[in-house]
Amino acid sequence: MLVMKFGGSSVADRVQIEKVRKIVRDRLPRKPVVVCSAHKGMTNALIAAGKAAASGKQDPEREVIERQREIARECGCEDTLLEPFFQEIADLLRGVRLVRELSPRSLDYISSFGERMSVRVIADLFARNGLPCQAFDVWDLGFLTDARFGAARPLPGYEAWMKDAFATRVPEGVIPIVTGFIGKTEGGEITTVGRNGSDLTATLIAAALDAEEVEIWSDTDGVMSADPHLVKGARNIPTMSFDEAAELAYFGSRVLHPETLIPAMRKNIPVRVLNTNRPEHPGTVITRTPGDRPQAVTSIAYKENQSILTVRSERMFAHAGFLAELFQATTRHGLVVDMVATSEVSVSLSAADAELLRAVAADISHLGEIRIDTGKTILAVVGHNLPTQAGAAAHITTAVANAGVNIEMLSYASGSINVSMVIDDRDVDVAVRTLHTQLFE
């Protein structure tokens, strides 16, 4: 069994969906399970409609419904196919407008319609063109989650539920076209696993079904040596390890959802990243061991709009428990910390959520002098061979310095495959391009 995930750009319109149909048709002997995102831009449009309704705007659903209706008609679908969803959207947004509140629960509910409508359009087009298939909401195939709206995860036991559901609910010889990104609690409340989460849905399904491989289809030739929108000379990486791909995804690579690799790593299922617009390209295959590669660096990633909290205090000097008190505060406030650097009298940590960072700062004001800096970027250079190549980290930091970019914070743990540094947002372009030239060209 093969699990195939197609992102929003891959199912943006009929032209793209026809490409998907041909790709799926070519893989019929491998018994594909197809996981689909919403049409490109649809989730953003639904969220915008929800916010407009919460602000009191009349009929905010009109634009998003017309946009979805146009795609469905372009694909040759009957108008009746999506009418129940259009009515449900209108009813939901009417309620949001009346209470003037868009709760996390309501936000997940409105966000879910993109995938729910998309799979029905795609399955309808496929079926009319010779591919036996059926659209499924993923919860009807056993994917039940906790109630962490916006970041839900499947409940323990979901794998057994999915195996049973696929065996009993998917007819023999039928291709299931399954919603990515969304889930449902045991109580029937709709959840989402986080933005760009269809990748994660795909690997979770693959882990449940013991699939032979996961294919992630997007609009790039696999994982690249840098952001191709920023570096024109970015090149494809033919093979890489799970660890490298996970580091890159977490630190800003736009190709994969940060948690995508965890289910695949657990079951040792290869993940192949491919280009819908160039299906003949081999893309990138991600496995436990990437094979022999002489170069130290695999790829460069970056995560912008970060904030840095620095605590300076003489109390840190030879004082046990200081860091424990600091991190107890981050835990209380649910702050996810990306980087940490310490000296004898100061500690700095980075995070994406500036509001939570300020709450932590208020909580630890008694520890010493507190400073928060915003508008920062984490620049990460990842490579499987970094720990074994003498001078690799020095070469990286020297290249950044020679570009006139100040490194404000640096992290490189013993044996790490990731050299991370904090720079100013305005220096991202020059730093990434200079590094790519020095390390790859």
VENRA-V26475 format. One record per residue. N is the residue number from 0. RES is the residue in one letter. PHI is phi in whole degrees, 0 to 359 (* if undefined). NEAR is the number of other ideal C-beta (glycine too) atoms within 10 Angstrom. D_CENTER is the distance of its C-alpha to the mean C-alpha in whole Angstrom. Layout:
n:N res:RES phi:PHI near:NEAR d_center:D_CENTER
n:N res:RES phi:PHI near:NEAR d_center:D_CENTER
This chain:
n:0 res:M phi:* near:14 d_center:24
n:1 res:L phi:240 near:19 d_center:21
n:2 res:V phi:258 near:29 d_center:17
n:3 res:M phi:241 near:26 d_center:16
n:4 res:K phi:246 near:29 d_center:13
n:5 res:F phi:242 near:29 d_center:13
n:6 res:G phi:280 near:22 d_center:11
n:7 res:G phi:301 near:25 d_center:12
n:8 res:S phi:291 near:18 d_center:14
n:9 res:S phi:284 near:25 d_center:16
n:10 res:V phi:238 near:27 d_center:17
n:11 res:A phi:294 near:19 d_center:18
n:12 res:D phi:203 near:14 d_center:22
n:13 res:R phi:296 near:17 d_center:25
n:14 res:V phi:303 near:8 d_center:25
n:15 res:Q phi:290 near:19 d_center:21
n:16 res:I phi:294 near:23 d_center:22
n:17 res:E phi:296 near:14 d_center:25
n:18 res:K phi:298 near:18 d_center:23
n:19 res:V phi:298 near:22 d_center:21
n:20 res:R phi:301 near:19 d_center:24
n:21 res:K phi:292 near:11 d_center:26
n:22 res:I phi:295 near:19 d_center:23
n:23 res:V phi:295 near:21 d_center:23
n:24 res:R phi:302 near:14 d_center:27
n:25 res:D phi:292 near:11 d_center:27
n:26 res:R phi:251 near:14 d_center:25
n:27 res:L phi:305 near:13 d_center:27
n:28 res:P phi:298 near:7 d_center:29
n:29 res:R phi:268 near:15 d_center:26
n:30 res:K phi:54 near:15 d_center:26
n:31 res:P phi:288 near:23 d_center:22
n:32 res:V phi:250 near:24 d_center:20
n:33 res:V phi:255 near:30 d_center:18
n:34 res:V phi:254 near:32 d_center:15
n:35 res:C phi:237 near:32 d_center:14
n:36 res:S phi:274 near:28 d_center:12
n:37 res:A phi:290 near:29 d_center:14
n:38 res:H phi:302 near:26 d_center:16
n:39 res:K phi:310 near:19 d_center:15
n:40 res:G phi:84 near:15 d_center:15
n:41 res:M phi:289 near:23 d_center:16
n:42 res:T phi:297 near:24 d_center:14
n:43 res:N phi:301 near:15 d_center:15
n:44 res:A phi:295 near:20 d_center:18
n:45 res:L phi:294 near:26 d_center:19
n:46 res:I phi:297 near:17 d_center:17
n:47 res:A phi:298 near:15 d_center:20
n:48 res:A phi:295 near:24 d_center:23
n:49 res:G phi:298 near:24 d_center:22
n:50 res:K phi:294 near:15 d_center:23
n:51 res:A phi:295 near:20 d_center:25
n:52 res:A phi:295 near:26 d_center:27
n:53 res:A phi:295 near:19 d_center:27
n:54 res:S phi:273 near:12 d_center:29
n:55 res:G phi:100 near:11 d_center:31
n:56 res:K phi:292 near:13 d_center:31
n:57 res:Q phi:281 near:10 d_center:33
n:58 res:D phi:50 near:14 d_center:31
n:59 res:P phi:290 near:24 d_center:27
n:60 res:E phi:283 near:25 d_center:26
n:61 res:R phi:302 near:12 d_center:29
n:62 res:E phi:294 near:13 d_center:26
n:63 res:V phi:291 near:27 d_center:23
n:64 res:I phi:294 near:21 d_center:26
n:65 res:E phi:296 near:10 d_center:28
n:66 res:R phi:296 near:15 d_center:25
n:67 res:Q phi:292 near:24 d_center:23
n:68 res:R phi:297 near:17 d_center:27
n:69 res:E phi:296 near:11 d_center:28
n:70 res:I phi:296 near:21 d_center:25
n:71 res:A phi:297 near:22 d_center:26
n:72 res:R phi:294 near:14 d_center:30
n:73 res:E phi:301 near:14 d_center:29
n:74 res:C phi:275 near:19 d_center:28
n:75 res:G phi:82 near:12 d_center:31
n:76 res:C phi:280 near:19 d_center:30
n:77 res:E phi:292 near:10 d_center:33
n:78 res:D phi:301 near:10 d_center:32
n:79 res:T phi:288 near:7 d_center:33
n:80 res:L phi:303 near:18 d_center:30
n:81 res:L phi:251 near:22 d_center:27
n:82 res:E phi:304 near:12 d_center:30
n:83 res:P phi:299 near:10 d_center:29
n:84 res:F phi:289 near:16 d_center:26
n:85 res:F phi:298 near:18 d_center:27
n:86 res:Q phi:294 near:12 d_center:30
n:87 res:E phi:295 near:15 d_center:27
n:88 res:I phi:299 near:23 d_center:25
n:89 res:A phi:299 near:15 d_center:29
n:90 res:D phi:296 near:11 d_center:30
n:91 res:L phi:298 near:18 d_center:27
n:92 res:L phi:290 near:26 d_center:27
n:93 res:R phi:295 near:14 d_center:30
n:94 res:G phi:294 near:13 d_center:30
n:95 res:V phi:299 near:25 d_center:28
n:96 res:R phi:294 near:20 d_center:30
n:97 res:L phi:292 near:10 d_center:33
n:98 res:V phi:269 near:11 d_center:31
n:99 res:R phi:54 near:10 d_center:30
n:100 res:E phi:211 near:11 d_center:27
n:101 res:L phi:246 near:20 d_center:23
n:102 res:S phi:285 near:12 d_center:22
n:103 res:P phi:305 near:14 d_center:19
n:104 res:R phi:295 near:14 d_center:20
n:105 res:S phi:292 near:20 d_center:21
n:106 res:L phi:296 near:19 d_center:18
n:107 res:D phi:295 near:24 d_center:16
n:108 res:Y phi:299 near:24 d_center:19
n:109 res:I phi:293 near:25 d_center:19
n:110 res:S phi:293 near:24 d_center:15
n:111 res:S phi:290 near:24 d_center:16
n:112 res:F phi:293 near:27 d_center:19
n:113 res:G phi:302 near:28 d_center:17
n:114 res:E phi:291 near:29 d_center:15
n:115 res:R phi:298 near:19 d_center:19
n:116 res:M phi:282 near:27 d_center:21
n:117 res:S phi:301 near:29 d_center:19
n:118 res:V phi:295 near:27 d_center:20
n:119 res:R phi:286 near:23 d_center:23
n:120 res:V phi:296 near:26 d_center:24
n:121 res:I phi:295 near:25 d_center:22
n:122 res:A phi:297 near:24 d_center:24
n:123 res:D phi:296 near:20 d_center:27
n:124 res:L phi:295 near:22 d_center:27
n:125 res:F phi:301 near:24 d_center:27
n:126 res:A phi:297 near:16 d_center:30
n:127 res:R phi:287 near:11 d_center:32
n:128 res:N phi:239 near:12 d_center:32
n:129 res:G phi:92 near:8 d_center:32
n:130 res:L phi:254 near:20 d_center:29
n:131 res:P phi:291 near:12 d_center:30
n:132 res:C phi:208 near:22 d_center:27
n:133 res:Q phi:211 near:17 d_center:26
n:134 res:A phi:279 near:23 d_center:23
n:135 res:F phi:226 near:23 d_center:22
n:136 res:D phi:285 near:18 d_center:20
n:137 res:V phi:299 near:29 d_center:18
n:138 res:W phi:291 near:21 d_center:20
n:139 res:D phi:286 near:14 d_center:23
n:140 res:L phi:248 near:24 d_center:22
n:141 res:G phi:93 near:22 d_center:22
n:142 res:F phi:271 near:28 d_center:18
n:143 res:L phi:255 near:20 d_center:20
n:144 res:T phi:236 near:25 d_center:18
n:145 res:D phi:286 near:15 d_center:19
n:146 res:A phi:255 near:13 d_center:19
n:147 res:R phi:277 near:15 d_center:17
n:148 res:F phi:301 near:20 d_center:16
n:149 res:G phi:91 near:15 d_center:12
n:150 res:A phi:207 near:16 d_center:11
n:151 res:A phi:288 near:24 d_center:13
n:152 res:R phi:227 near:16 d_center:14
n:153 res:P phi:297 near:24 d_center:16
n:154 res:L phi:287 near:15 d_center:20
n:155 res:P phi:305 near:8 d_center:22
n:156 res:G phi:100 near:10 d_center:24
n:157 res:Y phi:299 near:21 d_center:21
n:158 res:E phi:298 near:19 d_center:21
n:159 res:A phi:294 near:11 d_center:25
n:160 res:W phi:298 near:17 d_center:25
n:161 res:M phi:291 near:21 d_center:22
n:162 res:K phi:301 near:15 d_center:25
n:163 res:D phi:294 near:12 d_center:28
n:164 res:A phi:294 near:20 d_center:26
n:165 res:F phi:296 near:19 d_center:25
n:166 res:A phi:290 near:9 d_center:29
n:167 res:T phi:256 near:10 d_center:31
n:168 res:R phi:251 near:14 d_center:29
n:169 res:V phi:261 near:17 d_center:28
n:170 res:P phi:299 near:9 d_center:31
n:171 res:E phi:302 near:5 d_center:32
n:172 res:G phi:83 near:9 d_center:31
n:173 res:V phi:259 near:15 d_center:29
n:174 res:I phi:275 near:22 d_center:25
n:175 res:P phi:282 near:24 d_center:23
n:176 res:I phi:255 near:28 d_center:20
n:177 res:V phi:245 near:28 d_center:18
n:178 res:T phi:290 near:28 d_center:15
n:179 res:G phi:269 near:30 d_center:12
n:180 res:F phi:77 near:30 d_center:10
n:181 res:I phi:245 near:27 d_center:13
n:182 res:G phi:203 near:27 d_center:16
n:183 res:K phi:209 near:19 d_center:19
n:184 res:T phi:283 near:18 d_center:21
n:185 res:E phi:298 near:11 d_center:25
n:186 res:G phi:276 near:7 d_center:26
n:187 res:G phi:93 near:8 d_center:25
n:188 res:E phi:272 near:15 d_center:22
n:189 res:I phi:284 near:22 d_center:19
n:190 res:T phi:233 near:28 d_center:16
n:191 res:T phi:230 near:25 d_center:12
n:192 res:V phi:266 near:27 d_center:9
n:193 res:G phi:116 near:16 d_center:7
n:194 res:R phi:303 near:14 d_center:6
n:195 res:N phi:59 near:20 d_center:4
n:196 res:G phi:273 near:24 d_center:5
n:197 res:S phi:295 near:26 d_center:8
n:198 res:D phi:303 near:28 d_center:7
n:199 res:L phi:296 near:25 d_center:7
n:200 res:T phi:305 near:29 d_center:10
n:201 res:A phi:298 near:30 d_center:12
n:202 res:T phi:286 near:28 d_center:12
n:203 res:L phi:294 near:30 d_center:13
n:204 res:I phi:295 near:29 d_center:16
n:205 res:A phi:300 near:27 d_center:17
n:206 res:A phi:295 near:23 d_center:18
n:207 res:A phi:294 near:23 d_center:20
n:208 res:L phi:261 near:20 d_center:22
n:209 res:D phi:53 near:11 d_center:22
n:210 res:A phi:294 near:24 d_center:21
n:211 res:E phi:284 near:13 d_center:22
n:212 res:E phi:193 near:17 d_center:19
n:213 res:V phi:244 near:28 d_center:15
n:214 res:E phi:249 near:25 d_center:15
n:215 res:I phi:254 near:28 d_center:12
n:216 res:W phi:258 near:27 d_center:13
n:217 res:S phi:221 near:24 d_center:12
n:218 res:D phi:246 near:17 d_center:15
n:219 res:T phi:231 near:23 d_center:15
n:220 res:D phi:280 near:20 d_center:17
n:221 res:G phi:84 near:23 d_center:15
n:222 res:V phi:278 near:29 d_center:14
n:223 res:M phi:250 near:24 d_center:16
n:224 res:S phi:291 near:21 d_center:18
n:225 res:A phi:195 near:23 d_center:17
n:226 res:D phi:299 near:21 d_center:15
n:227 res:P phi:294 near:16 d_center:18
n:228 res:H phi:287 near:10 d_center:18
n:229 res:L phi:257 near:14 d_center:19
n:230 res:V phi:242 near:20 d_center:21
n:231 res:K phi:296 near:9 d_center:23
n:232 res:G phi:271 near:12 d_center:24
n:233 res:A phi:301 near:20 d_center:21
n:234 res:R phi:240 near:16 d_center:21
n:235 res:N phi:291 near:17 d_center:20
n:236 res:I phi:255 near:23 d_center:19
n:237 res:P phi:297 near:14 d_center:21
n:238 res:T phi:222 near:20 d_center:20
n:239 res:M phi:203 near:26 d_center:18
n:240 res:S phi:273 near:21 d_center:18
n:241 res:F phi:304 near:22 d_center:15
n:242 res:D phi:299 near:18 d_center:16
n:243 res:E phi:297 near:23 d_center:15
n:244 res:A phi:297 near:28 d_center:12
n:245 res:A phi:294 near:23 d_center:11
n:246 res:E phi:299 near:26 d_center:12
n:247 res:L phi:295 near:28 d_center:11
n:248 res:A phi:297 near:21 d_center:7
n:249 res:Y phi:294 near:20 d_center:8
n:250 res:F phi:264 near:22 d_center:11
n:251 res:G phi:110 near:19 d_center:9
n:252 res:S phi:301 near:23 d_center:9
n:253 res:R phi:277 near:15 d_center:8
n:254 res:V phi:274 near:24 d_center:8
n:255 res:L phi:235 near:24 d_center:5
n:256 res:H phi:294 near:23 d_center:2
n:257 res:P phi:307 near:19 d_center:5
n:258 res:E phi:262 near:19 d_center:7
n:259 res:T phi:305 near:29 d_center:7
n:260 res:L phi:284 near:27 d_center:10
n:261 res:I phi:300 near:14 d_center:12
n:262 res:P phi:297 near:22 d_center:14
n:263 res:A phi:292 near:26 d_center:15
n:264 res:M phi:298 near:20 d_center:16
n:265 res:R phi:299 near:11 d_center:18
n:266 res:K phi:257 near:14 d_center:20
n:267 res:N phi:55 near:10 d_center:20
n:268 res:I phi:259 near:23 d_center:18
n:269 res:P phi:299 near:17 d_center:18
n:270 res:V phi:242 near:28 d_center:15
n:271 res:R phi:247 near:18 d_center:16
n:272 res:V phi:257 near:27 d_center:14
n:273 res:L phi:227 near:24 d_center:16
n:274 res:N phi:252 near:18 d_center:17
n:275 res:T phi:302 near:20 d_center:18
n:276 res:N phi:277 near:15 d_center:21
n:277 res:R phi:220 near:13 d_center:22
n:278 res:P phi:295 near:14 d_center:22
n:279 res:E phi:283 near:6 d_center:25
n:280 res:H phi:287 near:13 d_center:23
n:281 res:P phi:290 near:14 d_center:22
n:282 res:G phi:66 near:23 d_center:18
n:283 res:T phi:234 near:25 d_center:17
n:284 res:V phi:253 near:20 d_center:18
n:285 res:I phi:249 near:30 d_center:16
n:286 res:T phi:224 near:19 d_center:19
n:287 res:R phi:296 near:12 d_center:20
n:288 res:T phi:237 near:10 d_center:23
n:289 res:P phi:278 near:21 d_center:22
n:290 res:G phi:88 near:11 d_center:26
n:291 res:D phi:284 near:8 d_center:28
n:292 res:R phi:222 near:16 d_center:27
n:293 res:P phi:286 near:6 d_center:29
n:294 res:Q phi:287 near:13 d_center:27
n:295 res:A phi:285 near:22 d_center:26
n:296 res:V phi:253 near:24 d_center:23
n:297 res:T phi:260 near:26 d_center:20
n:298 res:S phi:198 near:28 d_center:17
n:299 res:I phi:242 near:29 d_center:17
n:300 res:A phi:228 near:25 d_center:14
n:301 res:Y phi:209 near:25 d_center:14
n:302 res:K phi:230 near:20 d_center:13
n:303 res:E phi:272 near:14 d_center:15
n:304 res:N phi:57 near:11 d_center:17
n:305 res:Q phi:264 near:25 d_center:17
n:306 res:S phi:236 near:20 d_center:20
n:307 res:I phi:241 near:22 d_center:23
n:308 res:L phi:255 near:23 d_center:25
n:309 res:T phi:241 near:18 d_center:28
n:310 res:V phi:246 near:25 d_center:31
n:311 res:R phi:242 near:16 d_center:35
n:312 res:S phi:199 near:18 d_center:37
n:313 res:E phi:292 near:11 d_center:40
n:314 res:R phi:296 near:15 d_center:40
n:315 res:M phi:293 near:19 d_center:37
n:316 res:F phi:298 near:10 d_center:40
n:317 res:A phi:54 near:7 d_center:41
n:318 res:H phi:246 near:12 d_center:39
n:319 res:A phi:285 near:6 d_center:38
n:320 res:G phi:96 near:9 d_center:35
n:321 res:F phi:297 near:18 d_center:34
n:322 res:L phi:294 near:15 d_center:30
n:323 res:A phi:299 near:8 d_center:30
n:324 res:E phi:295 near:15 d_center:31
n:325 res:L phi:298 near:24 d_center:29
n:326 res:F phi:281 near:17 d_center:26
n:327 res:Q phi:296 near:13 d_center:27
n:328 res:A phi:292 near:16 d_center:27
n:329 res:T phi:296 near:20 d_center:23
n:330 res:T phi:292 near:11 d_center:23
n:331 res:R phi:302 near:11 d_center:25
n:332 res:H phi:267 near:17 d_center:23
n:333 res:G phi:68 near:10 d_center:20
n:334 res:L phi:275 near:19 d_center:19
n:335 res:V phi:273 near:9 d_center:16
n:336 res:V phi:261 near:16 d_center:18
n:337 res:D phi:265 near:17 d_center:16
n:338 res:M phi:224 near:20 d_center:19
n:339 res:V phi:223 near:15 d_center:23
n:340 res:A phi:219 near:19 d_center:26
n:341 res:T phi:230 near:14 d_center:30
n:342 res:S phi:229 near:10 d_center:33
n:343 res:E phi:291 near:9 d_center:36
n:344 res:V phi:234 near:14 d_center:36
n:345 res:S phi:208 near:16 d_center:33
n:346 res:V phi:218 near:20 d_center:29
n:347 res:S phi:237 near:20 d_center:26
n:348 res:L phi:220 near:23 d_center:23
n:349 res:S phi:247 near:24 d_center:20
n:350 res:A phi:203 near:18 d_center:17
n:351 res:A phi:274 near:16 d_center:15
n:352 res:D phi:266 near:15 d_center:17
n:353 res:A phi:294 near:16 d_center:20
n:354 res:E phi:294 near:9 d_center:22
n:355 res:L phi:294 near:16 d_center:21
n:356 res:L phi:297 near:23 d_center:22
n:357 res:R phi:293 near:16 d_center:26
n:358 res:A phi:295 near:16 d_center:26
n:359 res:V phi:296 near:26 d_center:26
n:360 res:A phi:301 near:19 d_center:28
n:361 res:A phi:294 near:11 d_center:31
n:362 res:D phi:288 near:16 d_center:31
n:363 res:I phi:245 near:18 d_center:32
n:364 res:S phi:302 near:11 d_center:34
n:365 res:H phi:286 near:9 d_center:37
n:366 res:L phi:284 near:18 d_center:36
n:367 res:G phi:160 near:18 d_center:36
n:368 res:E phi:283 near:12 d_center:36
n:369 res:I phi:248 near:17 d_center:32
n:370 res:R phi:223 near:12 d_center:30
n:371 res:I phi:239 near:13 d_center:27
n:372 res:D phi:244 near:16 d_center:26
n:373 res:T phi:246 near:12 d_center:23
n:374 res:G phi:71 near:13 d_center:22
n:375 res:K phi:247 near:20 d_center:21
n:376 res:T phi:232 near:23 d_center:18
n:377 res:I phi:270 near:23 d_center:17
n:378 res:L phi:254 near:26 d_center:18
n:379 res:A phi:242 near:23 d_center:17
n:380 res:V phi:248 near:32 d_center:19
n:381 res:V phi:244 near:26 d_center:18
n:382 res:G phi:197 near:25 d_center:21
n:383 res:H phi:298 near:22 d_center:22
n:384 res:N phi:264 near:16 d_center:25
n:385 res:L phi:306 near:21 d_center:25
n:386 res:P phi:294 near:15 d_center:27
n:387 res:T phi:252 near:10 d_center:30
n:388 res:Q phi:256 near:14 d_center:31
n:389 res:A phi:299 near:8 d_center:33
n:390 res:G phi:83 near:9 d_center:32
n:391 res:A phi:297 near:19 d_center:29
n:392 res:A phi:295 near:17 d_center:28
n:393 res:A phi:296 near:10 d_center:31
n:394 res:H phi:298 near:17 d_center:30
n:395 res:I phi:294 near:25 d_center:27
n:396 res:T phi:292 near:15 d_center:28
n:397 res:T phi:294 near:12 d_center:31
n:398 res:A phi:298 near:18 d_center:29
n:399 res:V phi:294 near:24 d_center:27
n:400 res:A phi:298 near:13 d_center:31
n:401 res:N phi:293 near:10 d_center:33
n:402 res:A phi:277 near:17 d_center:30
n:403 res:G phi:80 near:10 d_center:32
n:404 res:V phi:256 near:21 d_center:28
n:405 res:N phi:275 near:12 d_center:29
n:406 res:I phi:271 near:15 d_center:27
n:407 res:E phi:269 near:18 d_center:27
n:408 res:M phi:200 near:20 d_center:25
n:409 res:L phi:221 near:15 d_center:25
n:410 res:S phi:221 near:18 d_center:23
n:411 res:Y phi:208 near:18 d_center:24
n:412 res:A phi:285 near:11 d_center:25
n:413 res:S phi:300 near:5 d_center:27
n:414 res:G phi:75 near:8 d_center:26
n:415 res:S phi:286 near:15 d_center:23
n:416 res:I phi:260 near:20 d_center:21
n:417 res:N phi:220 near:20 d_center:19
n:418 res:V phi:260 near:24 d_center:21
n:419 res:S phi:246 near:24 d_center:20
n:420 res:M phi:217 near:24 d_center:22
n:421 res:V phi:255 near:22 d_center:22
n:422 res:I phi:229 near:24 d_center:23
n:423 res:D phi:285 near:14 d_center:24
n:424 res:D phi:308 near:14 d_center:21
n:425 res:R phi:291 near:10 d_center:24
n:426 res:D phi:262 near:20 d_center:24
n:427 res:V phi:300 near:19 d_center:21
n:428 res:D phi:304 near:13 d_center:22
n:429 res:V phi:292 near:14 d_center:25
n:430 res:A phi:294 near:24 d_center:24
n:431 res:V phi:294 near:25 d_center:21
n:432 res:R phi:295 near:18 d_center:24
n:433 res:T phi:295 near:18 d_center:26
n:434 res:L phi:299 near:24 d_center:25
n:435 res:H phi:296 near:24 d_center:24
n:436 res:T phi:298 near:13 d_center:27
n:437 res:Q phi:290 near:16 d_center:29
n:438 res:L phi:267 near:21 d_center:26
n:439 res:F phi:237 near:17 d_center:26
n:440 res:E phi:251 near:10 d_center:29
